[in-house]
Amino acid sequence: MSDILIKNLTVVDGTGAHAFAADVRQRGGLIAEVGPNRSPAGAPIFDATGCQVTPASKPLRRSLAKAALARVVTGKTVKGR
């Protein structure tokens, strides 16, 4: 599985702290890096503006793919589940 850089996510870390903006690098199907302004380093980039990620939520790639498809098909951003 290849790397992907997911830009502009809102991260809710489950600790009770405020959500924060970050980029997430997925490598081999696992989250490898979280932080602001990550460099693509040759990885494809997915703009996840308006999407949130939380620990133990649905697999990240599937959730983002669903959100992206909804934007393409309906022109609306998916919220909630």
C-alpha positions, -999 to 999 in steps of 0.1 A, spaced: 0 0 0 14 34 -9 18 65 11 -7 93 10 -6 128 26 -40 140 39 -39 177 42 -61 201 63 -78 176 86 -94 186 119 -80 161 145 -100 152 176 -76 132 197 -100 118 222 -82 133 253 -107 161 258 -83 187 244 -95 211 217 -96 198 181 -66 210 160 -58 214 124 -31 190 110 -19 170 81 -18 132 84 6 109 65 -7 74 60 19 48 52 11 11 45 -25 16 57 -14 30 91 -11 66 104 27 74 103 28 111 110 5 139 123 14 176 123 10 209 107 24 216 72 38 182 64 58 179 32 44 157 5 78 139 0 65 125 -33 32 111 -18 -1 119 -34 -21 146 -16 -57 144 -6 -73 177 5 -96 168 35 -108 204 43 -140 201 63 -133 165 74 -124 153 109 -105 123 122 -107 107 156 -90 77 172 -107 43 166 -131 59 141 -138 41 108 -107 34 87 -93 68 76 -90 61 39 -126 47 36 -141 77 55 -122 102 34 -131 84 2 -167 85 11 -165 122 19 -148 129 -14 -173 109 -34 -202 128 -18 -186 161 -27 -183 150 -63 -217 134 -66 -238 160 -46 -215 190 -44 -220 189 -6 -196 182 22 -204 151 43 -209 159 80 -214 136 110 -209 99 103 
